[in-house]
Structures are given as structure tokens and as C-alpha cells.
Amino acid sequence: MDISIRLEMIEESLRKLLIVAGGTKTEKWFRVEEVSEILGLGETKVRELMSSGRLRSVHVDSARRVPEKALREFQDEAERSERSA
């Protein structure tokens, strides 16, 4: 089975679990490449931020995803830090 199809199946299963667990909405989970593009940073830097815990991420099998909420929190914290500097 193609890895992208498998990942789509896993993501769909996770969305369903969120709904069953009482979640009222599902959020997008971004790939490293997408986060890199959104933040204007290289993929290596994004992976460093995830490894350090500054950017929260989750493992889905061997893939890493950044929940939309975690990306917003990171952006908010970066803005706060910039303002207080």
C-alpha cells in the first residue's frame, strides 16, 4: 500500500477518534514541509523546534505532524517574545 494512502487512512481514523471522544471539531495536522512553508523556515529548523519541544508535534507511525493549535501557540509565543524584546 502506498505510504500516502496509509497516512490518509491513519489521519482519517484519528479524526474519527476525536469525534467519538467528544471533540466538537477536528483540526488540521500539518506536515513538516507545510510548517516550513507557513513559518518561512527550513525543514531542518522546524524539526529542531519540534525536537526541542518549542513546537509541539505528534507521531503518527513514523511520521510527525504539527496540530493546527500547536502551530498557532508557537506563532503567538514568537510574537509575544518579539514584543517583549
N, CA, C and O atoms as a CHARMM CRD file, in Angstrom:
* protein
*
  340
    1    1 MET  N      0.84600  -1.17400   0.00000 PROA 1      0.00000
    2    1 MET  CA     0.00000   0.00000   0.00000 PROA 1      0.00000
    3    1 MET  C      0.89600   1.24400   0.00000 PROA 1      0.00000
    4    1 MET  O      1.88800   1.29700   0.72700 PROA 1      0.00000
    5    2 ASP  N      0.55200   2.22000  -0.79700 PROA 2      0.00000
    6    2 ASP  CA     1.28900   3.47200  -0.88800 PROA 2      0.00000
    7    2 ASP  C      1.26200   4.18000   0.46500 PROA 2      0.00000
    8    2 ASP  O      0.21900   4.24300   1.11600 PROA 2      0.00000
    9    3 ILE  N      2.42400   4.71800   0.89000 PROA 3      0.00000
   10    3 ILE  CA     2.53700   5.36500   2.20300 PROA 3      0.00000
   11    3 ILE  C      1.58900   6.54500   2.34400 PROA 3      0.00000
   12    3 ILE  O      1.03700   6.76100   3.42300 PROA 3      0.00000
   13    4 SER  N      1.38800   7.31100   1.28300 PROA 4      0.00000
   14    4 SER  CA     0.49000   8.47200   1.39500 PROA 4      0.00000
   15    4 SER  C     -0.95200   8.02500   1.62700 PROA 4      0.00000
   16    4 SER  O     -1.68900   8.67100   2.37200 PROA 4      0.00000
   17    5 ILE  N     -1.35400   6.93400   0.99900 PROA 5      0.00000
   18    5 ILE  CA    -2.70400   6.40600   1.21800 PROA 5      0.00000
   19    5 ILE  C     -2.83400   5.90800   2.65100 PROA 5      0.00000
   20    5 ILE  O     -3.86000   6.11000   3.30000 PROA 5      0.00000
   21    6 ARG  N     -1.77400   5.25100   3.14000 PROA 6      0.00000
   22    6 ARG  CA    -1.80100   4.74500   4.51700 PROA 6      0.00000
   23    6 ARG  C     -1.89700   5.90200   5.51400 PROA 6      0.00000
   24    6 ARG  O     -2.65600   5.82900   6.48100 PROA 6      0.00000
   25    7 LEU  N     -1.13100   6.96300   5.28000 PROA 7      0.00000
   26    7 LEU  CA    -1.18200   8.12100   6.16900 PROA 7      0.00000
   27    7 LEU  C     -2.55300   8.77800   6.15400 PROA 7      0.00000
   28    7 LEU  O     -3.05100   9.20400   7.19600 PROA 7      0.00000
   29    8 GLU  N     -3.16500   8.86200   4.98100 PROA 8      0.00000
   30    8 GLU  CA    -4.51200   9.42200   4.88800 PROA 8      0.00000
   31    8 GLU  C     -5.49800   8.58600   5.69600 PROA 8      0.00000
   32    8 GLU  O     -6.38100   9.13000   6.35900 PROA 8      0.00000
   33    9 MET  N     -5.34800   7.26000   5.63900 PROA 9      0.00000
   34    9 MET  CA    -6.22300   6.37300   6.39500 PROA 9      0.00000
   35    9 MET  C     -6.02300   6.57100   7.89300 PROA 9      0.00000
   36    9 MET  O     -6.99000   6.57600   8.65500 PROA 9      0.00000
   37   10 ILE  N     -4.76700   6.73600   8.31700 PROA 10     0.00000
   38   10 ILE  CA    -4.47000   6.94500   9.73400 PROA 10     0.00000
   39   10 ILE  C     -5.04500   8.27800  10.19600 PROA 10     0.00000
   40   10 ILE  O     -5.66300   8.35900  11.25800 PROA 10     0.00000
   41   11 GLU  N     -4.83900   9.32400   9.39600 PROA 11     0.00000
   42   11 GLU  CA    -5.36900  10.64000   9.75200 PROA 11     0.00000
   43   11 GLU  C     -6.88900  10.60900   9.85600 PROA 11     0.00000
   44   11 GLU  O     -7.46000  11.21000  10.76600 PROA 11     0.00000
   45   12 GLU  N     -7.53800   9.92300   8.94300 PROA 12     0.00000
   46   12 GLU  CA    -8.99900   9.81000   8.99100 PROA 12     0.00000
   47   12 GLU  C     -9.43900   9.07600  10.25000 PROA 12     0.00000
   48   12 GLU  O    -10.42000   9.46200  10.88600 PROA 12     0.00000
   49   13 SER  N     -8.72000   8.02100  10.61100 PROA 13     0.00000
   50   13 SER  CA    -9.04100   7.28100  11.83300 PROA 13     0.00000
   51   13 SER  C     -8.88100   8.16300  13.05600 PROA 13     0.00000
   52   13 SER  O     -9.70800   8.12000  13.96700 PROA 13     0.00000
   53   14 LEU  N     -7.82700   8.96100  13.08400 PROA 14     0.00000
   54   14 LEU  CA    -7.61500   9.87100  14.21000 PROA 14     0.00000
   55   14 LEU  C     -8.71500  10.91400  14.29000 PROA 14     0.00000
   56   14 LEU  O     -9.17800  11.23900  15.38300 PROA 14     0.00000
   57   15 ARG  N     -9.14100  11.44100  13.15500 PROA 15     0.00000
   58   15 ARG  CA   -10.25100  12.40100  13.15100 PROA 15     0.00000
   59   15 ARG  C    -11.51200  11.77200  13.75300 PROA 15     0.00000
   60   15 ARG  O    -12.20500  12.39700  14.55600 PROA 15     0.00000
   61   16 LYS  N    -11.79800  10.53700  13.35700 PROA 16     0.00000
   62   16 LYS  CA   -12.97100   9.83400  13.87900 PROA 16     0.00000
   63   16 LYS  C    -12.84900   9.62200  15.38200 PROA 16     0.00000
   64   16 LYS  O    -13.83400   9.75400  16.10900 PROA 16     0.00000
   65   17 LEU  N    -11.63800   9.29300  15.85700 PROA 17     0.00000
   66   17 LEU  CA   -11.42900   9.11500  17.28900 PROA 17     0.00000
   67   17 LEU  C    -11.69300  10.40400  18.04500 PROA 17     0.00000
   68   17 LEU  O    -12.27700  10.37700  19.12900 PROA 17     0.00000
   69   18 LEU  N    -11.27700  11.51700  17.49700 PROA 18     0.00000
   70   18 LEU  CA   -11.51400  12.80100  18.14400 PROA 18     0.00000
   71   18 LEU  C    -13.01300  13.06400  18.27800 PROA 18     0.00000
   72   18 LEU  O    -13.48100  13.54700  19.30800 PROA 18     0.00000
   73   19 ILE  N    -13.74700  12.74100  17.23200 PROA 19     0.00000
   74   19 ILE  CA   -15.19200  12.95700  17.25700 PROA 19     0.00000
   75   19 ILE  C    -15.84000  12.02900  18.28500 PROA 19     0.00000
   76   19 ILE  O    -16.68800  12.46400  19.06300 PROA 19     0.00000
   77   20 VAL  N    -15.44700  10.75700  18.29400 PROA 20     0.00000
   78   20 VAL  CA   -16.00500   9.79400  19.24200 PROA 20     0.00000
   79   20 VAL  C    -15.65900  10.19900  20.67600 PROA 20     0.00000
   80   20 VAL  O    -16.46200  10.00500  21.58800 PROA 20     0.00000
   81   21 ALA  N    -14.45300  10.76800  20.87800 PROA 21     0.00000
   82   21 ALA  CA   -14.00100  11.15200  22.22100 PROA 21     0.00000
   83   21 ALA  C    -14.66900  12.43200  22.70200 PROA 21     0.00000
   84   21 ALA  O    -14.38000  12.90400  23.80100 PROA 21     0.00000
   85   22 GLY  N    -15.54800  12.99000  21.90000 PROA 22     0.00000
   86   22 GLY  CA   -16.27200  14.17100  22.34000 PROA 22     0.00000
   87   22 GLY  C    -15.75600  15.46200  21.75000 PROA 22     0.00000
   88   22 GLY  O    -16.25400  16.53600  22.08900 PROA 22     0.00000
   89   23 GLY  N    -14.77400  15.38600  20.87700 PROA 23     0.00000
   90   23 GLY  CA   -14.28500  16.59200  20.23300 PROA 23     0.00000
   91   23 GLY  C    -15.36100  17.15400  19.32300 PROA 23     0.00000
   92   23 GLY  O    -16.00000  16.40700  18.58100 PROA 23     0.00000
   93   24 THR  N    -15.56600  18.45400  19.37000 PROA 24     0.00000
   94   24 THR  CA   -16.60400  19.05200  18.54800 PROA 24     0.00000
   95   24 THR  C    -16.08700  19.44200  17.17800 PROA 24     0.00000
   96   24 THR  O    -16.86600  19.64700  16.24700 PROA 24     0.00000
   97   25 LYS  N    -14.77500  19.54500  17.05500 PROA 25     0.00000
   98   25 LYS  CA   -14.22600  19.85000  15.73500 PROA 25     0.00000
   99   25 LYS  C    -12.88100  19.17000  15.59200 PROA 25     0.00000
  100   25 LYS  O    -12.20500  18.87800  16.57900 PROA 25     0.00000
  101   26 THR  N    -12.51600  18.92900  14.39300 PROA 26     0.00000
  102   26 THR  CA   -11.19600  18.36300  14.14600 PROA 26     0.00000
  103   26 THR  C    -10.31400  19.47100  13.60800 PROA 26     0.00000
  104   26 THR  O    -10.77900  20.39000  12.93400 PROA 26     0.00000
  105   27 GLU  N     -9.04700  19.36700  13.91600 PROA 27     0.00000
  106   27 GLU  CA    -8.11500  20.36300  13.42900 PROA 27     0.00000
  107   27 GLU  C     -7.16300  19.73100  12.43800 PROA 27     0.00000
  108   27 GLU  O     -6.93500  18.52100  12.45200 PROA 27     0.00000
  109   28 LYS  N     -6.62500  20.54900  11.59700 PROA 28     0.00000
  110   28 LYS  CA    -5.67100  20.07000  10.60300 PROA 28     0.00000
  111   28 LYS  C     -4.35300  19.75900  11.28300 PROA 28     0.00000
  112   28 LYS  O     -3.94400  20.45200  12.21400 PROA 28     0.00000
  113   29 TRP  N     -3.70200  18.73100  10.82100 PROA 29     0.00000
  114   29 TRP  CA    -2.36500  18.39300  11.27600 PROA 29     0.00000
  115   29 TRP  C     -1.43000  18.62100  10.09600 PROA 29     0.00000
  116   29 TRP  O     -1.62500  18.04700   9.02500 PROA 29     0.00000
  117   30 PHE  N     -0.42100  19.45300  10.29100 PROA 30     0.00000
  118   30 PHE  CA     0.47400  19.83900   9.21500 PROA 30     0.00000
  119   30 PHE  C      1.71700  18.96000   9.14700 PROA 30     0.00000
  120   30 PHE  O      2.24900  18.53800  10.17400 PROA 30     0.00000
  121   31 ARG  N      2.16800  18.69100   7.93500 PROA 31     0.00000
  122   31 ARG  CA     3.43500  18.00700   7.70900 PROA 31     0.00000
  123   31 ARG  C      4.57100  18.99500   7.92600 PROA 31     0.00000
  124   31 ARG  O      4.35700  20.20700   7.88200 PROA 31     0.00000
  125   32 VAL  N      5.77200  18.48800   8.15700 PROA 32     0.00000
  126   32 VAL  CA     6.95000  19.33300   8.36100 PROA 32     0.00000
  127   32 VAL  C      7.10900  20.30200   7.19700 PROA 32     0.00000
  128   32 VAL  O      7.40300  21.47900   7.40300 PROA 32     0.00000
  129   33 GLU  N      6.91700  19.81500   5.98200 PROA 33     0.00000
  130   33 GLU  CA     7.06500  20.66200   4.80000 PROA 33     0.00000
  131   33 GLU  C      6.08700  21.82600   4.82400 PROA 33     0.00000
  132   33 GLU  O      6.43600  22.94800   4.45800 PROA 33     0.00000
  133   34 GLU  N      4.86000  21.55400   5.25700 PROA 34     0.00000
  134   34 GLU  CA     3.84100  22.60200   5.31700 PROA 34     0.00000
  135   34 GLU  C      4.17900  23.63700   6.38800 PROA 34     0.00000
  136   34 GLU  O      4.04000  24.83900   6.16200 PROA 34     0.00000
  137   35 VAL  N      4.62400  23.16500   7.55400 PROA 35     0.00000
  138   35 VAL  CA     5.00400  24.07900   8.63300 PROA 35     0.00000
  139   35 VAL  C      6.17300  24.94300   8.18600 PROA 35     0.00000
  140   35 VAL  O      6.21100  26.14200   8.46400 PROA 35     0.00000
  141   36 SER  N      7.11000  24.33900   7.50200 PROA 36     0.00000
  142   36 SER  CA     8.26900  25.06700   6.98600 PROA 36     0.00000
  143   36 SER  C      7.82900  26.20600   6.07800 PROA 36     0.00000
  144   36 SER  O      8.33400  27.32400   6.18400 PROA 36     0.00000
  145   37 GLU  N      6.90700  25.92600   5.20800 PROA 37     0.00000
  146   37 GLU  CA     6.39300  26.93700   4.27700 PROA 37     0.00000
  147   37 GLU  C      5.60800  28.02400   5.01500 PROA 37     0.00000
  148   37 GLU  O      5.75900  29.20800   4.71600 PROA 37     0.00000
  149   38 ILE  N      4.78000  27.63100   5.96600 PROA 38     0.00000
  150   38 ILE  CA     3.96100  28.59300   6.70700 PROA 38     0.00000
  151   38 ILE  C      4.83200  29.54700   7.50600 PROA 38     0.00000
  152   38 ILE  O      4.59000  30.75300   7.51800 PROA 38     0.00000
  153   39 LEU  N      5.85700  29.00200   8.18100 PROA 39     0.00000
  154   39 LEU  CA     6.70900  29.82000   9.04200 PROA 39     0.00000
  155   39 LEU  C      7.85000  30.50700   8.29200 PROA 39     0.00000
  156   39 LEU  O      8.48400  31.42200   8.81800 PROA 39     0.00000
  157   40 GLY  N      8.10500  30.06300   7.07000 PROA 40     0.00000
  158   40 GLY  CA     9.21700  30.63300   6.31800 PROA 40     0.00000
  159   40 GLY  C     10.56400  30.18400   6.86500 PROA 40     0.00000
  160   40 GLY  O     11.55300  30.91200   6.78900 PROA 40     0.00000
  161   41 LEU  N     10.58800  28.98000   7.41400 PROA 41     0.00000
  162   41 LEU  CA    11.81200  28.39900   7.96300 PROA 41     0.00000
  163   41 LEU  C     12.16100  27.13900   7.19000 PROA 41     0.00000
  164   41 LEU  O     11.30700  26.55300   6.52600 PROA 41     0.00000
  165   42 GLY  N     13.40300  26.72800   7.27700 PROA 42     0.00000
  166   42 GLY  CA    13.81200  25.48200   6.64500 PROA 42     0.00000
  167   42 GLY  C     13.25900  24.27800   7.39700 PROA 42     0.00000
  168   42 GLY  O     12.92800  24.36900   8.57900 PROA 42     0.00000
  169   43 GLU  N     13.16400  23.16900   6.70900 PROA 43     0.00000
  170   43 GLU  CA    12.64000  21.95100   7.33600 PROA 43     0.00000
  171   43 GLU  C     13.50900  21.49600   8.49900 PROA 43     0.00000
  172   43 GLU  O     12.99500  20.98800   9.49500 PROA 43     0.00000
  173   44 THR  N     14.82700  21.67300   8.38200 PROA 44     0.00000
  174   44 THR  CA    15.73600  21.29100   9.46500 PROA 44     0.00000
  175   44 THR  C     15.43300  22.09200  10.72100 PROA 44     0.00000
  176   44 THR  O     15.39300  21.53400  11.81700 PROA 44     0.00000
  177   45 LYS  N     15.21900  23.39200  10.57100 PROA 45     0.00000
  178   45 LYS  CA    14.90100  24.24300  11.71500 PROA 45     0.00000
  179   45 LYS  C     13.57000  23.82900  12.33800 PROA 45     0.00000
  180   45 LYS  O     13.44900  23.79600  13.56200 PROA 45     0.00000
  181   46 VAL  N     12.57800  23.51500  11.52100 PROA 46     0.00000
  182   46 VAL  CA    11.28200  23.07400  12.03200 PROA 46     0.00000
  183   46 VAL  C     11.46400  21.79100  12.84200 PROA 46     0.00000
  184   46 VAL  O     10.88100  21.65300  13.91700 PROA 46     0.00000
  185   47 ARG  N     12.25700  20.86100  12.34200 PROA 47     0.00000
  186   47 ARG  CA    12.49900  19.61100  13.07000 PROA 47     0.00000
  187   47 ARG  C     13.22800  19.88600  14.38700 PROA 47     0.00000
  188   47 ARG  O     12.94600  19.23300  15.39200 PROA 47     0.00000
  189   48 GLU  N     14.15800  20.84000  14.39700 PROA 48     0.00000
  190   48 GLU  CA    14.84700  21.21700  15.63000 PROA 48     0.00000
  191   48 GLU  C     13.85800  21.76500  16.65000 PROA 48     0.00000
  192   48 GLU  O     13.91800  21.41200  17.82800 PROA 48     0.00000
  193   49 LEU  N     12.94800  22.62900  16.20200 PROA 49     0.00000
  194   49 LEU  CA    11.93700  23.19800  17.09200 PROA 49     0.00000
  195   49 LEU  C     11.03400  22.10900  17.66500 PROA 49     0.00000
  196   49 LEU  O     10.65100  22.16300  18.83300 PROA 49     0.00000
  197   50 MET  N     10.69900  21.12100  16.83800 PROA 50     0.00000
  198   50 MET  CA     9.86200  20.01700  17.30100 PROA 50     0.00000
  199   50 MET  C     10.63300  19.15200  18.30200 PROA 50     0.00000
  200   50 MET  O     10.08100  18.74500  19.32500 PROA 50     0.00000
  201   51 SER  N     11.88600  18.87400  18.01600 PROA 51     0.00000
  202   51 SER  CA    12.69900  18.03700  18.90500 PROA 51     0.00000
  203   51 SER  C     12.92200  18.70200  20.26100 PROA 51     0.00000
  204   51 SER  O     12.94500  18.03400  21.29500 PROA 51     0.00000
  205   52 SER  N     13.08300  20.01800  20.24500 PROA 52     0.00000
  206   52 SER  CA    13.32600  20.75100  21.49200 PROA 52     0.00000
  207   52 SER  C     12.05600  20.93400  22.31500 PROA 52     0.00000
  208   52 SER  O     12.12400  21.28800  23.49200 PROA 52     0.00000
  209   53 GLY  N     10.89500  20.69300  21.69700 PROA 53     0.00000
  210   53 GLY  CA     9.63200  20.86900  22.39500 PROA 53     0.00000
  211   53 GLY  C      9.04500  22.26600  22.26100 PROA 53     0.00000
  212   53 GLY  O      7.94400  22.52300  22.74600 PROA 53     0.00000
  213   54 ARG  N      9.76800  23.17200  21.60800 PROA 54     0.00000
  214   54 ARG  CA     9.23900  24.53000  21.42300 PROA 54     0.00000
  215   54 ARG  C      8.03800  24.52700  20.49100 PROA 54     0.00000
  216   54 ARG  O      7.14500  25.36500  20.61600 PROA 54     0.00000
  217   55 LEU  N      8.01700  23.58100  19.55300 PROA 55     0.00000
  218   55 LEU  CA     6.89100  23.40600  18.63900 PROA 55     0.00000
  219   55 LEU  C      6.35200  22.00100  18.86900 PROA 55     0.00000
  220   55 LEU  O      6.98500  21.00900  18.51000 PROA 55     0.00000
  221   56 ARG  N      5.18200  21.93700  19.46800 PROA 56     0.00000
  222   56 ARG  CA     4.58600  20.63900  19.81300 PROA 56     0.00000
  223   56 ARG  C      4.22400  19.86600  18.54700 PROA 56     0.00000
  224   56 ARG  O      3.70600  20.42200  17.57900 PROA 56     0.00000
  225   57 SER  N      4.51100  18.58100  18.58600 PROA 57     0.00000
  226   57 SER  CA     4.17000  17.72300  17.45000 PROA 57     0.00000
  227   57 SER  C      3.77400  16.35800  17.97700 PROA 57     0.00000
  228   57 SER  O      4.01100  16.02800  19.13900 PROA 57     0.00000
  229   58 VAL  N      3.16800  15.57500  17.10800 PROA 58     0.00000
  230   58 VAL  CA     2.74800  14.22300  17.47000 PROA 58     0.00000
  231   58 VAL  C      3.29300  13.24900  16.43500 PROA 58     0.00000
  232   58 VAL  O      3.51700  13.59800  15.27600 PROA 58     0.00000
  233   59 HSD  N      3.50100  12.01300  16.89300 PROA 59     0.00000
  234   59 HSD  CA     3.93600  10.94900  15.99500 PROA 59     0.00000
  235   59 HSD  C      2.71500  10.19400  15.49500 PROA 59     0.00000
  236   59 HSD  O      1.82300   9.85400  16.27200 PROA 59     0.00000
  237   60 VAL  N      2.68400   9.93900  14.21600 PROA 60     0.00000
  238   60 VAL  CA     1.68000   9.07000  13.61000 PROA 60     0.00000
  239   60 VAL  C      2.47600   8.03300  12.84200 PROA 60     0.00000
  240   60 VAL  O      2.96600   8.29200  11.74200 PROA 60     0.00000
  241   61 ASP  N      2.59900   6.84400  13.44400 PROA 61     0.00000
  242   61 ASP  CA     3.52800   5.83000  12.95300 PROA 61     0.00000
  243   61 ASP  C      4.91300   6.45800  12.88700 PROA 61     0.00000
  244   61 ASP  O      5.42100   6.92000  13.90800 PROA 61     0.00000
  245   62 SER  N      5.53300   6.48800  11.72000 PROA 62     0.00000
  246   62 SER  CA     6.87900   7.05100  11.61300 PROA 62     0.00000
  247   62 SER  C      6.85000   8.52400  11.19100 PROA 62     0.00000
  248   62 SER  O      7.90200   9.15000  11.06100 PROA 62     0.00000
  249   63 ALA  N      5.67300   9.07100  10.98000 PROA 63     0.00000
  250   63 ALA  CA     5.54700  10.46600  10.54600 PROA 63     0.00000
  251   63 ALA  C      5.34100  11.37300  11.75700 PROA 63     0.00000
  252   63 ALA  O      4.86800  10.93800  12.80800 PROA 63     0.00000
  253   64 ARG  N      5.70400  12.63600  11.58500 PROA 64     0.00000
  254   64 ARG  CA     5.43600  13.64500  12.61100 PROA 64     0.00000
  255   64 ARG  C      4.48200  14.66500  12.02600 PROA 64     0.00000
  256   64 ARG  O      4.59300  15.05300  10.86300 PROA 64     0.00000
  257   65 ARG  N      3.54500  15.09000  12.85200 PROA 65     0.00000
  258   65 ARG  CA     2.58200  16.09600  12.43700 PROA 65     0.00000
  259   65 ARG  C      2.50800  17.17500  13.51500 PROA 65     0.00000
  260   65 ARG  O      2.70200  16.91200  14.70200 PROA 65     0.00000
  261   66 VAL  N      2.22000  18.40100  13.06200 PROA 66     0.00000
  262   66 VAL  CA     2.05900  19.52300  13.98000 PROA 66     0.00000
  263   66 VAL  C      0.58000  19.90500  13.96900 PROA 66     0.00000
  264   66 VAL  O      0.06400  20.35800  12.94700 PROA 66     0.00000
  265   67 PRO  N     -0.10200  19.72500  15.09800 PROA 67     0.00000
  266   67 PRO  CA    -1.50900  20.11700  15.14400 PROA 67     0.00000
  267   67 PRO  C     -1.65400  21.62300  14.92000 PROA 67     0.00000
  268   67 PRO  O     -0.79700  22.41200  15.31600 PROA 67     0.00000
  269   68 GLU  N     -2.74700  21.99600  14.28400 PROA 68     0.00000
  270   68 GLU  CA    -3.02000  23.40600  13.98800 PROA 68     0.00000
  271   68 GLU  C     -2.92600  24.26500  15.25000 PROA 68     0.00000
  272   68 GLU  O     -2.36900  25.36200  15.21800 PROA 68     0.00000
  273   69 LYS  N     -3.46800  23.76700  16.35300 PROA 69     0.00000
  274   69 LYS  CA    -3.44000  24.51400  17.61300 PROA 69     0.00000
  275   69 LYS  C     -1.99600  24.74000  18.07200 PROA 69     0.00000
  276   69 LYS  O     -1.66100  25.82600  18.54600 PROA 69     0.00000
  277   70 ALA  N     -1.15200  23.73700  17.93600 PROA 70     0.00000
  278   70 ALA  CA     0.24400  23.86500  18.35000 PROA 70     0.00000
  279   70 ALA  C      0.97000  24.90400  17.49500 PROA 70     0.00000
  280   70 ALA  O      1.80600  25.65300  17.99900 PROA 70     0.00000
  281   71 LEU  N      0.65000  24.94600  16.21300 PROA 71     0.00000
  282   71 LEU  CA     1.26600  25.93100  15.32600 PROA 71     0.00000
  283   71 LEU  C      0.83500  27.34300  15.72600 PROA 71     0.00000
  284   71 LEU  O      1.65800  28.25800  15.76100 PROA 71     0.00000
  285   72 ARG  N     -0.44900  27.52000  16.02600 PROA 72     0.00000
  286   72 ARG  CA    -0.93100  28.83900  16.47700 PROA 72     0.00000
  287   72 ARG  C     -0.26900  29.24400  17.79000 PROA 72     0.00000
  288   72 ARG  O      0.12100  30.39900  17.96100 PROA 72     0.00000
  289   73 GLU  N     -0.14200  28.29000  18.72400 PROA 73     0.00000
  290   73 GLU  CA     0.50300  28.58500  20.00500 PROA 73     0.00000
  291   73 GLU  C      1.95500  29.01100  19.79500 PROA 73     0.00000
  292   73 GLU  O      2.42800  29.95000  20.43500 PROA 73     0.00000
  293   74 PHE  N      2.65500  28.32700  18.90800 PROA 74     0.00000
  294   74 PHE  CA     4.05100  28.67100  18.62000 PROA 74     0.00000
  295   74 PHE  C      4.13600  30.08700  18.03200 PROA 74     0.00000
  296   74 PHE  O      4.98200  30.88600  18.43500 PROA 74     0.00000
  297   75 GLN  N      3.25900  30.38000  17.08500 PROA 75     0.00000
  298   75 GLN  CA     3.26300  31.70500  16.46200 PROA 75     0.00000
  299   75 GLN  C      2.93800  32.78700  17.49400 PROA 75     0.00000
  300   75 GLN  O      3.56300  33.84700  17.49000 PROA 75     0.00000
  301   76 ASP  N      1.97600  32.53500  18.36800 PROA 76     0.00000
  302   76 ASP  CA     1.61700  33.50100  19.40800 PROA 76     0.00000
  303   76 ASP  C      2.78500  33.74300  20.35000 PROA 76     0.00000
  304   76 ASP  O      3.07400  34.88500  20.70600 PROA 76     0.00000
  305   77 GLU  N      3.45300  32.67600  20.75200 PROA 77     0.00000
  306   77 GLU  CA     4.60300  32.80000  21.65900 PROA 77     0.00000
  307   77 GLU  C      5.73800  33.57400  20.98100 PROA 77     0.00000
  308   77 GLU  O      6.39300  34.39900  21.61900 PROA 77     0.00000
  309   78 ALA  N      5.97100  33.31200  19.70100 PROA 78     0.00000
  310   78 ALA  CA     7.02100  34.02800  18.97100 PROA 78     0.00000
  311   78 ALA  C      6.70500  35.50900  18.91300 PROA 78     0.00000
  312   78 ALA  O      7.60100  36.34000  19.06100 PROA 78     0.00000
  313   79 GLU  N      5.44000  35.85100  18.69800 PROA 79     0.00000
  314   79 GLU  CA     5.03800  37.25800  18.66400 PROA 79     0.00000
  315   79 GLU  C      5.20200  37.91400  20.03500 PROA 79     0.00000
  316   79 GLU  O      5.67400  39.04800  20.12400 PROA 79     0.00000
  317   80 ARG  N      4.81600  37.20900  21.10700 PROA 80     0.00000
  318   80 ARG  CA     4.98300  37.74400  22.46000 PROA 80     0.00000
  319   80 ARG  C      6.45400  37.99800  22.76800 PROA 80     0.00000
  320   80 ARG  O      6.81300  39.03300  23.33000 PROA 80     0.00000
  321   81 SER  N      7.29300  37.04600  22.39800 PROA 81     0.00000
  322   81 SER  CA     8.73000  37.18000  22.64800 PROA 81     0.00000
  323   81 SER  C      9.30100  38.36400  21.88400 PROA 81     0.00000
  324   81 SER  O     10.14900  39.09000  22.40200 PROA 81     0.00000
  325   82 GLU  N      8.84100  38.55900  20.66100 PROA 82     0.00000
  326   82 GLU  CA     9.32000  39.65800  19.83300 PROA 82     0.00000
  327   82 GLU  C      8.92900  40.99000  20.43800 PROA 82     0.00000
  328   82 GLU  O      9.72600  41.92900  20.44100 PROA 82     0.00000
  329   83 ARG  N      7.71200  41.08400  20.95000 PROA 83     0.00000
  330   83 ARG  CA     7.22700  42.33900  21.54400 PROA 83     0.00000
  331   83 ARG  C      7.95100  42.68500  22.85100 PROA 83     0.00000
  332   83 ARG  O      8.18900  43.85500  23.14900 PROA 83     0.00000
  333   84 SER  N      8.29800  41.64400  23.62800 PROA 84     0.00000
  334   84 SER  CA     8.93300  41.90800  24.91200 PROA 84     0.00000
  335   84 SER  C     10.44500  42.10400  24.78400 PROA 84     0.00000
  336   84 SER  O     11.10600  42.46200  25.75800 PROA 84     0.00000
  337   85 ALA  N     10.98400  41.87500  23.61200 PROA 85     0.00000
  338   85 ALA  CA    12.44600  42.01600  23.42300 PROA 85     0.00000
  339   85 ALA  C     12.83900  43.47800  23.20900 PROA 85     0.00000
  340   85 ALA  O     14.02000  43.78000  23.03400 PROA 85     0.00000
